[in-house]
């Protein structure tokens, strides 16, 4: 269902079809859509960005257009696709090599506790990055990371991340599977609160919460995919730590 169809169904059921109510209802729908979009790492909310990395780069900015992305509007292209909002996973491949190495994310505190000199940009510390720390975005809102260690050689960084939210236009539909039903319930509750029918609104919000769980099930359970448990072993552990 498009944004217009969602708003028309809600306002028609409530017999409140004046232009001001329709406009308000559309805003409620988009507000709830933003809430749902940000609530989980939905399959359709993810994207991949790759960028060239020079040797000894201490900070990597991911400002390139995504190569894999969702289409929030029918006119979306790679150059107008949403940019990364935050990074989930990273892979670094050295120039001339075909196999990349996963870089595990962590916090500043974690690396200070392990080795505060780990990210020093010195010749004896540079190596193929195996970790990264998220940095605040740049002035344009692009994601940035600090590779650890500082790369010894040039290569390409591939980042999987959550894409920025884009509001629906009148002819756009939500990209989250099953989201339309949850949005109908949420926005109906918001319209009921607008008319100060708070008890009825709470009933609709409870219905919406159940429908949101169905969306999660559609995304995580019904799709054909296999779940994996991937252990992370830090560098200072050895075989002796696991074998008595």
Secondary structure as GFF3:
##gff-version 3
##sequence-region A 1 244
A	DSSP	alpha_helix	3	13	.	.	.	ID=ss1
A	DSSP	alpha_helix	19	39	.	.	.	ID=ss2
A	DSSP	three_ten_helix	43	45	.	.	.	ID=ss3
A	DSSP	beta_strand	46	53	.	.	.	ID=ss4
A	DSSP	beta_strand	60	62	.	.	.	ID=ss5
A	DSSP	three_ten_helix	78	80	.	.	.	ID=ss6
A	DSSP	beta_strand	84	94	.	.	.	ID=ss7
A	DSSP	beta_strand	101	106	.	.	.	ID=ss8
A	DSSP	alpha_helix	108	115	.	.	.	ID=ss9
A	DSSP	beta_strand	131	135	.	.	.	ID=ss10
A	DSSP	beta_strand	143	148	.	.	.	ID=ss11
A	DSSP	beta_strand	155	163	.	.	.	ID=ss12
A	DSSP	alpha_helix	179	194	.	.	.	ID=ss13
A	DSSP	alpha_helix	198	220	.	.	.	ID=ss14
A	DSSP	three_ten_helix	239	241	.	.	.	ID=ss15
###
